[in-house]
Amino acid sequence: MRERYSIGDLARRTGLPVRTIRFYSDSGLLPPTDRSPANHRRYDLAAVARLDLVRTLRELGLDLATIRRVLADELTVAQAAARHADALDVQIRVLRTRAAVLRAIASRAEPPNEPNPEELTLMHRVVRLSEDERHRLITDFVDRAFGGLDVNEDFVAWLRSALPYLPDEPTTAQVDAWIELSELVRDEDFVASVRRMAEHQAAEIAEGGRMGLHHELTIKVRDRVTAAIDAGVEPDSPAAAEILSDVVARYAETFGTEDTPAYRAKLVTRLRTADDPRVERYVRLIGIINDWPETPPLGPVFGWLIAALDPK
């Protein structure tokens, strides 16, 4: 007769508590090979090997339902391991995100920046959003701001492509940026402000205006005006006139028109409509989340140009 082992024998061989082995046996994971004359459970070497497998899979974190499927040959060990590894990846991402939120909270430990309970709830909720949910917040914002209008398609396409990709191990700055961004795109006043910009663009397009991203124009104007600001040139000074003429000429050439008083009035209206610091902050927040290089701000440039075009 083959050697048989009691639950106590299995406990000594494996180091598992008797109550754990009894639980596995009662739950069907480790059925006894047979019974002793006194009706005590007995197990053979195959059962010992089965117990070793159960213990190993449990130590790796697999749940009992999955182990039962492995033992029933419904899943291979490799398949079960792959599924569990995927589940662990999700858990690890969640834990890393929680750690980042806790670091963000800790960084605000001193009044007046210390978050209140409502802010803590918001921080936890918005950071836990899936990547698809985060992207949906952005695309919903773009739809609300630009939907139904004949606008600058290149710019809208860029907005739809410039999505925040919060990394698995975000920094405190990235967590803070995402929280601020999620609040910003749900701010009705900000949506209305961007909508006014879109309506202004649509009106210019209806009048035959040229649209596009015009990165080169933006960089040249930004650099020229920033240099003037750094040099202390006031927008209402005689020295500003030459700079302003050069800038307006660049705008006029790009948009297929000429530098006239009427065009300057139109340009200052466009600049005032676009001069909402929250727009630049929106782009900056996405840049922080995506770890983009920081670009010089446009707000001071717009302010200088508006003051130079329409001194009051």
Buried (B, 14 or more C-beta within 10 A) or exposed (E): EEEBBBBEBBBEEBEBEEEBBBBBBEEEBBBBBEEEEEEEBBBBEEBBEBBBBBBEBBEEEBEBEBBBBBBEEEBEEEEBBEEBEEBEEEEEBEEBBEEBBBBBBEEBEEEEEEBEEEEBEBBBEBBEBEEEEBBEBBEBBBEBBBEEBEBBEEBBEEBBEBBBEBBEEBBBBBBBBBBBBBEBBBEEEBBEBBBEBBBBBBEBBEEEBEBEEBEEBBEBBBEBBBEBBEEEBBBEEEEBEEBBEBBBEBBBEBBEBEBEEEBBEBBBBBBBBBBBEEBBBBBBBBBBBBEEEEEEBBEEBBBBBBBBBBEE
